[in-house]
Amino acid sequence: MKKRAFLLTSLSLIFSLGLNVISPAHARTLIPTDFRFFGSGYGHGVGMSQIGARGQALESKTAVEILNYYYPGTAVTAYPDDQLIRVNIANLISSVTFNTVGLTGEIRLYQGDIPMSESPEPFGIYPGDTTALFTNFAGNVVPALSSPTAKYAAINPAPAWTLRWDSATTTALLTNGAIATQYKYGQIVFKSVTNLLSSYLAVTNTLRLHDEYLYGLGEVPSSWPAAALEAQAIAARTYALGKLSRLRVECDCNIYNTTVDQNFVGYAKETEAIYGIKWREAVDRTFVDENNALVVTLEGKPIQAFYFSSSGGVTQNVVDVWGSPLPYLNGVPDPWSLDPTINRRYALWSRFVPQSVMAQAFLLPDVVSFTINSRTQTESISSITGISSTGATATLTGELFRARVKLPSTWIHNTKAIVKLPFIAKECLPDIVERSKYCLI
């Protein structure tokens, strides 16, 4: 009997969730330790499906046909794209290190945030074996230079510093913590950004949108079919054009280098083994001339070219995700996303979400159950309500819930709640699925 009781103390009860997972009578005793979600797709679901673009390219569709499919009613036309774009490549940090790849060439340091169109006398010109550490301090940036072949005096702080190099002979290397990234084009600015609470370092790379920026986008594998790469380049250019009108103070940028906007990985994209040149060639094929390229337009103006990885079989209507309708962002069938031979990772997925993360997402003390209030026409979750053991509730949109608990998408097919019990009390526990009893002897 003692051995049987000991084995029972390690029992974990796993039960399926419906719209109301746990009855109120058991809410106080059965608080899930984890939730498991099963779904399909990755991303917000609005606009072009990247996996769908790949699937269509494999079926011999052209880039223009792919873009016209996912942005219905639009055209792919020539448009000026010779502007400079300011990309945030490190933000909300205290320090960052700059040097050159192979410690070759030379770097030029300028005091202040120098526009690319200006060429003042530099603060200093240094050999490529120089390492520059930029540290934020009380609203200023303090540069510190070091070299195995020279000694440098201390440099007075300033609100911003600009670094340039000869891209024909030199590649820049920026090290942020444990992450080192190569940059080939343009210039890098190190600026102290001040808010009401503190200040921090924002680092930006300014370069030409037409080619230099697009060459560094790591949105899709370069081994994909040519038409899918071209469609991605055109969509990415269109998206970036929509960001040029505003300089965001919080990042000192037009656009972030992350999936908040577009995944800009710098020179590493071009130097990928075997396939790096394929991406660059795809970008080049979207040029019309030196200062114009193909862009997705409506009535002659660039659209808001949202895109994402993969869907649950149909792309989203933008109004269901962000609340504002756009005629070219209505849902279209996307069966390629559900093909596991094309979308191995996200045709079907499952994720565990700890109780602590669920509670934080809903801003509740705990979550014992949740109710899916509504779904979109594509069967993704549009509204969800969490319920705590105290009876308190909180409601989130599907997209906000996905972002807070870090699920791949809102196309959620099934869920399970998991209760891991460190011991079992002497009273019986209900089995939610079988409606039978498990009791200690």
Beta strands, then each sheet from edge to edge (+ up, - down):
strand 1: 12-16
strand 2: 34-39
strand 3: 48-49
strand 4: 75-80
strand 5: 84-93
strand 6: 95-100
strand 7: 106-111
strand 8: 124-127
strand 9: 131-137
strand 10: 140-146
strand 11: 160-165
strand 12: 172-176
strand 13: 179-183
strand 14: 187-194
strand 15: 199-208
strand 16: 255-256
strand 17: 287-289
strand 18: 292-298
strand 19: 301-302
strand 20: 307-308
strand 21: 349-354
strand 22: 369-375
strand 23: 381-387
strand 24: 393-397
strand 25: 412-420
strand 26: 429-430
strand 27: 437-438
sheet 1: 1+ 25- 2+ 21-
sheet 2: 3+ 20+
sheet 3: 4+ 18- 17+
sheet 4: 4+ 18- 19+
sheet 5: 8+ 7- 11+ 14- 15+ 5- 16-
sheet 6: 10+ 9- 6+ 12- 13+
sheet 7: 22+ 23- 24+
sheet 8: 26+ 27-
end
